[in-house]
Amino acid sequence: MKIKKFKSKSHLKYKLIKEKLDFKSLDKIISILKSENGSSILANLSNKNITKYLNIVIKQDNMSLFVVKNSDLIGYAIVTEKPEYLISNFKKLKIPFLIDLIIRLKILTLINIFLSIIKIDTLFINLRNKEIVKRSLNLNLLAVKKKYQGIGVGTKFLKFIIKKTKKNSKYISCETNDKKSKEFYEKKLNFQTIGWKIRVPIFINILLKRI
Ligand SMILES: CC(C)(COP(=O)(O)OP(=O)(O)OC[C@H]1O[C@@H](n2cnc3c(N)ncnc32)[C@H](O)[C@@H]1OP(=O)(O)O)[C@@H](O)C(=O)NCCC(=O)NCCS
């Protein structure tokens, strides 16, 4: 059931998380991650490893975890100053994460990691845009709890995130394989699709916005 606009948006709080989260909030984020960003690498890890990942995001200066709250936690986002930090910040966890995915038979996720390692996944992005994306602020993951979607929470949340994180970046980039969220980025936030990444089972759109 969709709640009414005036009720849901009037007392929302958008927050940058700087300190370790309590178990309840972590649980809420993991639940939104698994139901709304189910095809992401992170969602395919065990809860224990997702928690480790989120705690690293909170600690790092070059990454940020944001949440939206009313009485409940209803949305979250992970942003990194540059896409490369998504790999370099997690070097120590690379092997445990891979073992986790193998044990849990997350074959598609493992294939996609392989495509990314051998760098053929960015075949459909031109060189100039590849360079811009490399230097851009990267919205790694974003989701709003299902019953709060489509009432403007995501738009306000992302505008807040951009305001808080843009600093020296000229662009923000993100990826999605979902038609509705592509529409969200293009229609509500003026992102432009600049290419596609090869992924199984479907390609993902790469989007960019000047900030
Ligand atoms: C994409 C997402 C963050 C947008 O947040 P939101 O609060 O639903 O977005 P808003 O209400 O501010 O904007 C709504 C617009 O986004 C688009 N949209 C995307 N997903 C939608 C959804 N589930 N329901 C309604 N609109 C959606 C529509 O174009 C809509 O425009 P319209 O109302 O004119 O039709 C949210 O829908 C979501 O969490 N989706 C699942 C996870 C996801 O795809 N994340 C992005 C990739 S990492």
The ligand as a Gaussian input file, in Angstrom:
#p B3LYP/6-31G(d) Opt

LIG

0 1
 C       14.934000       4.231000      -7.951000
 C       14.442000       4.723000      -6.597000
 C       15.607000       4.982000      -5.665000
 C       13.690000       6.041000      -6.829000
 O       13.198000       6.514000      -5.595000
 P       11.666000       6.967000      -5.495000
 O       11.468000       7.539000      -4.156000
 O       10.813000       5.825000      -5.883000
 O       11.646000       8.096000      -6.637000
 P       10.742000       9.416000      -6.716000
 O        9.429000       9.147000      -6.086000
 O       11.512000      10.581000      -6.225000
 O       10.578000       9.572000      -8.278000
 C        9.643000       8.802000      -8.939000
 C       10.054000       8.596000     -10.366000
 O       11.060000       7.614000     -10.443000
 C       10.675000       6.598000     -11.375000
 N       10.528000       5.377000     -10.560000
 C       11.521000       4.482000     -10.420000
 N       11.156000       3.480000      -9.661000
 C        9.890000       3.707000      -9.276000
 C        8.983000       2.999000      -8.453000
 N        9.278000       1.816000      -7.921000
 N        7.777000       3.518000      -8.258000
 C        7.452000       4.700000      -8.830000
 N        8.299000       5.428000      -9.599000
 C        9.499000       4.935000      -9.829000
 C        9.461000       7.063000     -12.108000
 O        9.954000       7.669000     -13.316000
 C        8.861000       8.111000     -11.199000
 O        8.382000       9.202000     -11.929000
 P        6.799000       9.482000     -12.018000
 O        6.316000       9.533000     -10.600000
 O        6.697000      10.773000     -12.745000
 O        6.268000       8.296000     -12.752000
 C       13.456000       3.705000      -5.921000
 O       12.329000       3.544000      -6.745000
 C       14.085000       2.370000      -5.633000
 O       14.597000       2.164000      -4.545000
 N       14.040000       1.418000      -6.595000
 C       14.610000       0.100000      -6.420000
 C       16.134000       0.143000      -6.326000
 C       16.790000       0.789000      -7.525000
 O       16.405000       0.565000      -8.670000
 N       17.840000       1.611000      -7.243000
 C       18.566000       2.348000      -8.275000
 C       19.699000       1.591000      -8.866000
 S       21.020000       1.330000      -7.719000

